[in-house]
Amino acid sequence: MPTLPKRTRIYQNHHFDSTRWDYFEPRENDIVVATSYKAGTTWTQAIVAHLLFPDRNFPTAPAEMSPWLDMRIMPLEVVLNKLKAQTHRRFIKTHLPLDGMLYSEKIKYLYIARDPRDVFMSLWNHYKSMKDEFFTLMNLLPGRVGDELPRPPDDIHTFWRNWITRGSFAWETDGWPYWSHLSNVQSWWNFRHLPNIQLFHYNDMLEDTEREVRRMAAFLEIDVSENTWADIIQAVSFAEMKRQGDQYAPGGGHFWKGGAQTFLHKGTNGRWREVLSDKEITLYEAACDRALTFDCREWLESGGTI
């Protein structure tokens, strides 16, 4: 294994284009918030926003401050110009695996993971709630590489079989029609030893939010006054974030039926236990065997400080 990550793959599909990072100029102390999807991205962006601006005096809504650089909807020059104009410490979102991502020792990378079965349940809500205009935009916007994003099936079990047994890229074996959650986590897990990459788990964030937010602040070297901690933790609670969802949801939640209230759905774990059969869990076991090392899988299912 190389001592530092290297980009060895290009990821281009209906949603994203990893080559957009080729034009990004990192600054000292930039922050990247990374997940595969539906694993706490928006929550972590909110946490970073409140750590940087504990008085809540944001220059603009956190969703605007922290763009998804690899997402191909917004013209690249618009995203880069907005980031260039920012004078505060920048924090950028990505859903790329590390083997398709810009790595710089100037950047601190926060990676958040979640049990794949919980990711799936959240993704199902996300996918089936998308408005028609989102599919039109994804599929007809010039520059799309590969297949269209299909409409969701009527049945969650059909979606599970596709998602857990089919890959969207030649080197992936799960994640269709998006991209592999499992390979994404493994790519970051392989470099968890690096001082500027720190892994967090959704389970731990739910179990003790303040403990994990304090860990994030320490990793990012952000000094937070003790008397502001209670306000920060209250501000990043699920209930409070849902109440102000249009500040946090991408595009203010415009692309989902029900808006930001749908995008910020439940924030809970374990709903898959009432949905997936033993036979369907067997497909999950096989997918994990294909894509994950034993230690990565163990952490992905249970969490714990790395």
C-alpha positions in Angstrom: 0.0 0.0 0.0 1.4 3.5 -0.9 2.1 5.7 2.1 0.0 8.5 0.7 -3.3 8.3 -1.3 -3.1 8.6 -5.0 -5.9 9.2 -7.5 -6.0 6.0 -9.6 -9.6 6.1 -10.9 -11.9 8.6 -12.5 -15.5 8.6 -11.3 -18.1 10.1 -13.7 -21.8 9.4 -13.8 -25.2 11.1 -13.7 -24.3 12.7 -10.3 -20.7 13.5 -10.2 -17.4 14.0 -12.0 -14.2 13.5 -10.0 -12.1 15.4 -12.6 -13.6 18.7 -11.2 -11.1 18.4 -8.3 -8.3 18.9 -10.9 -9.1 22.6 -10.9 -9.4 23.1 -7.1 -6.5 25.0 -5.4 -6.3 23.9 -1.8 -5.5 26.4 0.9 -3.7 25.7 4.2 -6.3 24.3 6.7 -9.1 23.6 4.2 -11.6 21.0 5.4 -13.2 18.2 3.3 -16.3 16.5 4.6 -16.5 13.1 3.0 -19.0 10.2 2.9 -20.3 7.8 0.4 -23.9 9.2 0.9 -26.7 9.1 3.5 -24.1 8.6 6.3 -24.2 12.0 8.1 -22.8 14.4 5.4 -25.3 17.2 6.0 -25.1 16.7 9.8 -21.3 17.0 9.7 -21.4 20.0 7.4 -23.7 21.7 10.0 -21.3 20.7 12.8 -18.3 22.2 11.1 -20.3 25.4 10.3 -21.2 25.8 14.0 -17.7 25.1 15.1 -16.4 27.8 12.8 -19.2 30.2 13.6 -20.3 29.4 17.1 -22.3 32.7 17.2 -24.4 31.4 14.2 -23.5 34.5 12.3 -23.0 32.6 9.0 -22.0 34.5 5.9 -24.5 32.4 4.1 -26.5 29.2 4.8 -24.2 26.2 5.6 -25.4 24.4 2.5 -24.2 27.3 0.4 -20.9 27.7 2.3 -20.0 24.1 1.8 -20.5 23.1 -1.8 -20.4 19.5 -3.2 -17.5 20.1 -5.6 -17.8 16.9 -7.5 -21.5 17.3 -8.2 -21.9 18.3 -11.8 -25.1 20.3 -11.7 -23.5 23.6 -10.6 -21.1 25.0 -13.3 -17.6 24.3 -12.1 -16.4 27.9 -12.5 -19.3 29.1 -10.3 -18.3 26.7 -7.5 -14.6 27.5 -7.7 -15.2 31.3 -7.8 -17.4 31.1 -4.8 -14.8 29.1 -2.9 -12.1 31.5 -4.0 -14.0 34.4 -2.7 -14.5 32.8 0.8 -12.3 34.5 3.4 -13.2 32.1 6.3 -11.9 28.7 6.7 -13.4 26.6 3.9 -15.2 23.3 4.2 -16.1 21.3 1.0 -18.3 18.3 0.6 -17.4 15.2 -1.5 -18.9 11.8 -2.0 -15.9 10.4 -3.8 -13.8 7.4 -2.7 -10.3 8.3 -1.8 -8.9 6.6 -4.9 -10.7 9.2 -7.0 -10.2 12.2 -4.7 -7.6 14.9 -4.6 -5.3 14.3 -1.6 -3.3 17.2 -0.2 -1.4 17.4 3.1 -2.8 20.9 3.5 -6.3 19.6 3.9 -8.0 17.9 6.8 -10.4 15.2 5.8 -13.4 14.3 8.0 -14.8 10.9 6.8 -18.2 9.7 8.2 -19.3 6.1 7.8 -22.5 4.3 8.6 -23.8 0.7 8.6 -24.6 -0.1 5.0 -28.1 -1.3 5.9 -28.9 2.0 7.5 -27.4 3.8 4.5 -29.7 1.8 2.3 -32.9 2.7 4.2 -32.0 6.4 4.1 -31.1 6.2 0.4 -34.5 4.6 -0.4 -36.3 7.5 1.2 -34.0 9.9 -0.6 -34.4 8.2 -4.0 -38.2 7.6 -4.0 -38.8 11.2 -2.9 -37.0 12.9 -5.7 -39.0 15.2 -7.9 -39.3 14.7 -11.7 -37.2 17.8 -12.3 -34.2 16.2 -10.5 -34.2 13.2 -12.9 -34.5 15.6 -15.9 -31.6 17.6 -14.6 -29.4 14.6 -13.9 -30.1 12.9 -17.2 -30.3 15.7 -19.7 -27.6 18.0 -18.4 -24.8 18.0 -21.0 -21.7 16.1 -20.1 -23.2 13.1 -18.4 -21.0 10.0 -18.7 -22.7 6.6 -18.6 -26.3 5.5 -18.1 -29.1 7.7 -17.0 -30.3 7.7 -13.4 -33.3 5.4 -13.6 -36.6 6.1 -11.7 -36.8 4.1 -8.4 -38.6 0.8 -8.6 -42.0 0.5 -6.8 -40.7 -2.0 -4.4 -37.9 -1.6 -1.7 -36.9 -5.2 -2.1 -36.2 -4.8 -5.8 -34.1 -1.8 -5.0 -32.2 -3.7 -2.3 -31.3 -6.6 -4.7 -30.0 -4.1 -7.3 -28.2 -1.9 -4.8 -26.4 -4.8 -3.0 -25.5 -7.0 -6.0 -24.8 -4.6 -8.9 -22.0 -2.1 -9.4 -22.2 1.2 -11.4 -18.5 1.2 -12.2 -16.6 -1.8 -13.7 -14.5 -2.1 -10.5 -17.5 -2.0 -8.1 -19.9 -4.8 -7.1 -22.6 -2.9 -5.2 -24.3 0.5 -5.1 -26.3 0.5 -8.4 -27.6 2.9 -9.7 -25.4 5.2 -7.5 -22.0 4.1 -6.5 -20.6 1.6 -4.0 -20.9 2.5 -0.3 -18.7 -0.4 0.7 -15.8 0.4 -1.6 -16.0 4.0 -0.7 -15.6 3.2 3.0 -12.8 0.8 2.4 -10.8 3.3 0.3 -10.8 5.8 3.3 -10.3 3.1 5.9 -7.0 2.1 4.2 -5.5 5.5 5.0 -7.0 6.0 8.5 -3.5 6.1 9.9 -2.7 9.5 8.2 -2.7 12.5 10.6 -4.9 14.6 8.3 -7.6 11.9 7.8 -10.0 11.1 10.7 -12.8 8.6 10.5 -16.1 9.0 12.5 -19.1 6.7 12.7 -22.7 7.7 12.6 -23.5 5.3 15.5 -21.1 7.2 17.7 -22.4 10.5 16.7 -25.9 9.4 17.7 -24.8 7.8 20.9 -22.9 10.8 22.2 -23.1 13.8 19.9 -21.1 16.1 22.1 -18.2 13.7 22.5 -17.9 13.3 18.8 -18.3 17.0 18.0 -15.5 17.7 20.5 -13.3 15.1 18.7 -14.0 16.8 15.4 -13.1 20.2 16.9 -9.8 18.8 18.3 -9.0 17.2 15.0 -9.7 20.4 13.1 -7.8 22.4 15.7 -10.7 24.7 16.3 -10.8 26.3 19.8 -14.3 26.5 21.2 -15.2 28.4 24.3 -16.6 26.1 26.9 -19.7 28.4 27.4 -20.7 27.9 23.8 -20.7 24.1 23.7 -24.3 23.7 24.9 -25.6 26.0 22.2 -23.6 24.2 19.5 -24.8 20.8 20.5 -28.4 22.0 20.6 -28.0 23.7 17.2 -26.8 20.4 15.5 -29.5 18.2 17.1 -31.7 16.5 14.6 -34.8 18.3 15.7 -33.2 21.7 15.4 -31.6 21.0 12.1 -35.0 19.6 10.7 -36.7 22.8 12.0 -34.3 24.9 10.0 -33.9 22.3 7.2 -33.7 24.8 4.3 -30.5 26.1 5.7 -28.8 22.7 5.7 -30.4 20.6 2.9 -28.7 20.8 -0.5 -30.5 23.4 -2.6 -32.7 24.1 0.4 -34.4 20.7 -0.2 -36.0 21.9 -3.5 -35.5 18.7 -5.3 -37.4 16.4 -2.9 -41.2 16.0 -2.5 -41.8 17.6 0.9 -38.6 19.7 0.7 -36.0 19.8 3.4 -38.3 18.0 5.8 -38.1 14.9 3.5 -34.4 15.2 2.9 -33.8 15.3 6.7 -35.9 12.2 7.2 -35.5 10.3 10.4 -31.8 10.2 11.3 -32.3 6.8 13.1 -30.6 3.4 12.7 -31.9 -0.1 12.7 -35.1 0.3 10.5 -33.7 -2.3 8.1 -34.3 -5.0 10.7 -38.1 -4.8 10.0 -37.6 -4.8 6.2 -34.8 -7.1 5.1 -35.3 -10.9 5.1 -32.7 -13.5 6.1 -32.2 -14.2 2.4 -31.6 -10.5 1.7 -29.1 -10.3 4.5 -27.3 -13.2 2.8 -26.8 -10.9 -0.2 -25.4 -8.3 2.1 -22.9 -10.8 3.6 -21.7 -11.7 0.1 -21.3 -8.1 -0.8 -19.2 -7.4 2.3 -17.0 -10.4 1.6 -16.3 -9.0 -1.9 -15.6 -5.4 -0.9 -14.4 -5.1 2.7 -11.6 -6.3 4.9 -12.7 -7.9 8.1 -11.6 -5.0 10.3 -13.3 -2.4 8.1 -16.5 -4.4 8.2 -16.4 -4.9 11.9 -16.0 -1.1 12.4 -18.6 -0.3 9.8 -21.3 -2.3 11.5 -20.5 -1.3 15.1 -18.5 2.0 15.2 -16.0 3.0 17.8 -13.2 5.5 17.9 -10.4 4.9 15.4 
